[in-house]
Amino acid sequence: MHHGAGPAAPTGVHARYDVGMDAASFVRELRVRHGLSQGTLAYRAGTTQQAVSRIEQGRVSPTVEMLARLAAAVGEELVLHARPREVPFDPQQLATAAASSMAERLEQAMSWNRFAGEIAAAGARAREHS
C-alpha cells in the first residue's frame, strides 16, 4: 500500500489514496480530476457549493456517506478496506505474554508506562536546557 500523502499510481481509471490523505485533498483532487467546479460537484451530489468548499478547506470533516456521494457524483465508487496489520513481535514473546497472569501483564504495562514517562520528562528537561 502507498504510504505517502496524495494519490498513488492510478490503477486503470481509478486513483488509489492512502489513509494519510485528508478528506480535503481527496475531495479537491476528485473534483479537479473530473474538471468540475465546486458548484457543479455539489449539485450532482445533492449538496451545496458552500458544503464542498468547507470540506476542501478542511473546516468540516465529511462523513463516509458524504464522501461516497461525492465520488458517485463523478461516476466513481468509494471503497474502504481494512486488513490485519503485521505485528512486529516475536511469536515466542507473544506466547510468553499470553501465558502470563493478568496481574503480571498489568505490572509490565505499568513499568513500560513509567519508563515512557521518564523518557518524556528527560526530553522536556533537555529541551529546557538547550
N, C-alpha and C positions, 0 to 999 in steps of 0.2 A: 504494500500500500504506500502511496505517496505521502511523505511526511512534511513537506514544506508548505508554506501558505500559498494559496492560489490554486488554479486548476492544474491537474496532472495532464499528461499527454492524452488528448482526446482518443476515445476508442470508438471507431465508427463515427456516427454523427453525435454521439453523446460525450459530454465532458464529465470527468470524474473529479470530485472535490474531496478533500480530507477534512477531518474534524477541526483542524487548525484554521480553516477558513470561517470567517464570521458570516452571519446572515446578511449583513450589509453588502459585503463583497459578492456573496453568492447572488443576491437579487440584482445588483448592479450589472454584474457580468452576464447574467442570464438575459437581462433586458437589452444590453448593448450587443450581445452576440446575435440577437434577433432583430436588431435595428429599430427598436421601439422607443418611443418617449415614455416617460413615467405615466402620463395620462392615458396613453393607448394601452399599456400593460394593465393599468388599474381598471380601465373599462372592461377589458377582456376578462379580468379576474373577478369582476363584480365588487371592486373596492374603489377607493378614491385616490387621486394623484397625491394628495397630502399623506395618505397612509403609506404609499410606496416611498415617498420622499423621506418620511420619518424612519422607515426601515433602512433605506440606503444611507441615511446619515448616522445610523447606529443609535438613534434616540429611542427606538422601540425594538424589542426582541419579538419577532413574529412567532406564532405557533407553527407547529409542523403542518397543521391543516392549511394555514395561510401560504407557507412555502410550497406545498403541494398544489394549491390553487394557482399560484403564480407560475409554477412550472407547467401546469396543464394549459394555462392561457397561451403558452408559446409552443404547445404541442410536445412537451417533454413530460416525463414521469419522474417524480421524486422517489428515490429508492433509499431507504435506510437499511443498514446492515450491521449486525453485531456478531462477533465471533469470540470464542475463548481466547484469552491472551496467553502468550507464552510466559510461564512463570520461571524466572531465573534462579530456582532453588535446586539444590542437590536433593534427589529423591530420598537419600538416607536422612538428610536433615529434616525433611517433611515427615518421614516416618517417625523419627525421634520426637518431633514436636507433637505429632498426633498421639503418641503413646504417653505423653506427659499428662499429669493431672491438671485440672483447670487452675488450681492454686499455683502450680509450677509455671504454667503458661502466663498467668496474670503477673507473677513476680518477674518473669523475664521481660514481659511487655513494659512493666513499670520501670525496670532497670534501663531499658532502651530509652524510655521517655525521659528519665532523669539524665541519661547521657546526652540526649538531644538538647535538653535544657541547658546543660553545662556548656555544650558546644556553642549554642546560641548566645549565651552570656559571655563566653570568651570572645566571640566575634564582635559583640557590642562593645566590650571593653577595648578591643583592638581598634575599632573604628573611632572610639573617643580619643585615643592616644595618637592617631595618625594625622 
